[in-house]
Amino acid sequence: MPGPHLELSDSDNDQPSPFKSLFGRERPLHNVLGGGRVADVILWRNTHLSAGILATVTVLWFLFEVVEYHFITLLCHALITIMLVTFILYNGAALIDRTPPKIPQSILSEHTFREVALTFHAKLSHSLSILHHIACGKDLKLFLLAIAFLWIVSVIGSYCSSLSLLYFGCLCILTLPVLYERYERDVDYLAKIGNRDLKKMYRKLDSKVLNKIPRGPVKKDKKNK
């Protein structure tokens, strides 16, 4: 594992240069991802919640894509299961002289519903503001990158189902950031090496091929009188 003393350079002389994070990131990855509950889930700060979400998404993808379960069928079977479990809990509690659990009050409480709605509204508003900023073209480079990204996703989507594409996106979101945070130094080191090697290859290509391409005569600028 590369240590903090390892330094790379972009020149052929291999002069030391300061080690930088990937994409020039200065803030911690948790802050870059928003620093809230979403960042906690993506970076597996809450292991049980992150694992539960990943397992749920995987099971849904398996049922719909592999087993080819229909949504209505799955919904009806899920409701049947919930009703059976509720029936057993309520009648079992009466048999052993215990208070039946208040499942609707604990799951669909007003506070929980309001908190989920406010979080969804805040995230949606933030996403729409970012989309509006990109669409306005104030940052041309970001605008072109967004267009290229959407085009690449559309091409990928033509070769696989939308459900598989969504599952692959969720899988990447729940695995790549936490793996990068765990092996951040290694990834930054390899990215630095790759960037240096690409620059060396371009310089060799430029000196051996591009500079030898014949060009038209360059007119000298006339001196101003």
Salt bridges, closest charged atoms under 4 A:
ASP10 OD2 - LYS199 NZ 3.14
ASP12 OD1 - ARG203 NH2 3.13
ASP14 OD1 - LYS200 NZ 3.86
ASP40 OD1 - HIS30 NE2 2.62
GLU110 OE2 - ARG114 NH2 2.59
GLU115 OE2 - ARG37 NH1 2.82
GLU115 OE1 - HIS111 NE2 3.70
GLU181 OE2 - ARG45 NH2 2.90
GLU184 OE2 - ARG25 NH2 2.28
ASP197 OD1 - ARG196 NE 3.77
